[in-house]
Amino acid sequence: MNTKLTLRMDDSLIESAKHYSARSGKSVSQIVADYFTMIKNEELDNREVLTPAVRALKGVLADTGADESDYFKYLEEKHL
């Protein structure tokens, strides 16, 4: 269930939020909801909280057989 929430903030902060919203493609409501979700997760288990984008990517390489040595090899080749 979604419930309306009214926030009072400085005008310049609101403008910054709207600009960020336009750049990110997310609504201001979704940005605030993502932030509150991170706070909730942090309070629940007191571990490092992942952003929604990182959380979505977590584990995508699990079945590929890739490991840290592959990453270090990639970095060496990239910077040669």
Residue frames as qw, qx, qy, qz and C-alpha x, y, z in Angstrom:
[[0.000, 0.889, 0.458, 0.000, 0.00, 0.00, 0.00],
 [0.411, 0.269, -0.006, 0.871, 1.37, 3.40, -0.97],
 [0.236, -0.829, -0.439, 0.255, 0.68, 6.36, 1.30],
 [0.299, 0.814, 0.030, 0.497, 1.29, 10.01, 0.54],
 [0.629, -0.483, -0.206, 0.573, 4.07, 11.72, 2.52],
 [0.188, 0.944, 0.057, 0.266, 4.67, 15.46, 2.62],
 [0.722, -0.210, -0.118, 0.648, 8.24, 16.67, 3.19],
 [0.021, 0.999, 0.042, -0.022, 9.31, 20.20, 3.97],
 [0.762, -0.116, 0.160, 0.617, 12.73, 21.14, 2.60],
 [0.126, -0.636, 0.167, 0.743, 14.74, 24.13, 1.50],
 [0.634, 0.691, 0.082, -0.337, 13.79, 25.29, -2.03],
 [0.257, 0.711, -0.623, -0.203, 17.32, 24.80, -3.35],
 [0.330, -0.218, 0.915, -0.082, 17.38, 21.22, -2.07],
 [0.658, 0.437, 0.532, -0.305, 14.08, 20.51, -3.80],
 [0.518, 0.772, -0.220, -0.296, 15.42, 21.92, -7.07],
 [0.002, -0.560, 0.824, 0.083, 18.55, 19.79, -6.75],
 [0.514, 0.048, 0.834, -0.196, 16.39, 16.73, -6.14],
 [0.665, 0.616, 0.266, -0.328, 14.32, 17.47, -9.24],
 [0.355, 0.753, -0.505, -0.228, 17.44, 17.88, -11.38],
 [0.203, -0.352, 0.913, -0.041, 18.85, 14.62, -10.04],
 [0.636, 0.288, 0.638, -0.324, 15.50, 12.96, -10.70],
 [0.623, 0.710, -0.051, -0.325, 15.52, 14.08, -14.32],
 [0.207, 0.668, -0.706, -0.111, 19.11, 12.87, -14.84],
 [0.254, -0.234, 0.924, -0.164, 18.57, 9.52, -13.15],
 [0.439, -0.082, -0.695, -0.563, 15.20, 8.74, -14.70],
 [0.326, -0.365, -0.830, 0.267, 13.67, 8.11, -11.29],
 [0.258, -0.800, -0.293, -0.455, 10.93, 10.09, -9.63],
 [0.056, -0.563, 0.491, -0.663, 11.75, 12.04, -6.49],
 [0.810, -0.325, 0.169, -0.458, 9.38, 9.70, -4.65],
 [0.969, 0.117, -0.201, 0.085, 11.36, 6.67, -5.83],
 [0.429, 0.528, -0.462, 0.568, 14.67, 8.28, -4.82],
 [0.382, -0.504, 0.413, -0.655, 13.30, 8.98, -1.32],
 [0.942, -0.147, 0.041, -0.300, 11.83, 5.46, -1.11],
 [0.828, 0.316, -0.371, 0.276, 15.20, 3.94, -2.13],
 [0.135, 0.543, -0.507, 0.656, 16.93, 5.99, 0.56],
 [0.643, -0.388, 0.312, -0.582, 14.43, 4.95, 3.24],
 [0.981, 0.052, -0.159, -0.096, 14.83, 1.31, 2.15],
 [0.595, 0.430, -0.497, 0.463, 18.60, 1.59, 2.60],
 [0.221, -0.500, 0.476, -0.689, 18.10, 3.02, 6.10],
 [0.866, -0.210, 0.110, -0.440, 15.66, 0.23, 6.97],
 [0.920, 0.212, -0.310, 0.113, 18.05, -2.45, 5.71],
 [0.330, 0.516, -0.529, 0.588, 20.92, -0.93, 7.64],
 [0.460, -0.429, 0.413, -0.658, 18.92, -0.92, 10.85],
 [0.943, -0.066, -0.061, -0.321, 17.70, -4.49, 10.32],
 [0.974, -0.002, -0.070, 0.217, 21.04, -6.18, 9.90],
 [0.317, -0.888, 0.252, 0.220, 23.68, -3.48, 10.45],
 [0.711, -0.058, 0.481, 0.510, 25.71, -4.60, 7.44],
 [0.098, -0.276, 0.379, 0.878, 26.85, -2.75, 4.36],
 [0.518, 0.590, 0.485, -0.385, 23.76, -1.58, 2.48],
 [0.376, 0.047, 0.637, 0.671, 23.79, -1.93, -1.29],
 [0.327, 0.342, -0.072, -0.878, 22.14, 0.54, -3.61],
 [0.789, 0.333, 0.371, -0.359, 19.28, -0.88, -5.70],
 [0.620, 0.672, -0.359, -0.185, 21.50, -0.92, -8.82],
 [0.083, 0.519, -0.838, 0.148, 24.30, -2.84, -7.08],
 [0.580, -0.038, 0.702, -0.411, 21.80, -5.18, -5.43],
 [0.805, 0.467, 0.085, -0.355, 20.37, -5.98, -8.89],
 [0.559, 0.642, -0.524, -0.025, 23.85, -6.88, -10.18],
 [0.362, -0.520, 0.728, -0.260, 24.96, -8.87, -7.15],
 [0.672, -0.059, 0.730, -0.110, 25.58, -12.49, -8.05],
 [0.709, 0.610, -0.034, -0.352, 25.26, -12.17, -11.84],
 [0.421, 0.622, -0.659, -0.042, 28.71, -13.74, -12.31],
 [0.644, -0.397, 0.578, -0.306, 28.17, -16.55, -9.80],
 [0.893, 0.138, 0.426, -0.045, 27.81, -19.32, -12.37],
 [0.564, 0.797, -0.211, -0.048, 30.48, -18.06, -14.79],
 [0.914, -0.072, -0.081, 0.390, 33.52, -19.45, -13.00],
 [0.298, 0.722, -0.161, 0.603, 35.08, -15.98, -12.88],
 [0.671, -0.593, -0.304, 0.324, 37.07, -15.11, -9.77],
 [0.230, -0.916, 0.085, 0.316, 39.41, -12.43, -8.42],
 [0.539, -0.303, 0.536, 0.575, 42.35, -13.67, -10.48],
 [0.407, 0.553, 0.593, 0.421, 40.32, -13.06, -13.66],
 [0.030, -0.976, -0.217, 0.008, 39.64, -9.52, -12.52],
 [0.430, -0.730, 0.310, 0.431, 43.32, -8.88, -11.74],
 [0.554, 0.065, 0.619, 0.553, 44.30, -10.29, -15.14],
 [0.256, 0.803, 0.474, 0.256, 41.79, -7.96, -16.80],
 [0.200, -0.962, -0.003, 0.184, 43.24, -4.96, -14.94],
 [0.548, -0.447, 0.470, 0.528, 46.82, -5.89, -15.89],
 [0.476, 0.334, 0.626, 0.519, 45.89, -6.18, -19.56],
 [0.097, 0.912, 0.386, 0.096, 43.91, -2.97, -19.47],
 [0.229, -0.954, 0.116, 0.157, 46.75, -0.93, -18.00],
 [0.734, -0.178, 0.401, 0.519, 49.63, -2.30, -20.09]]
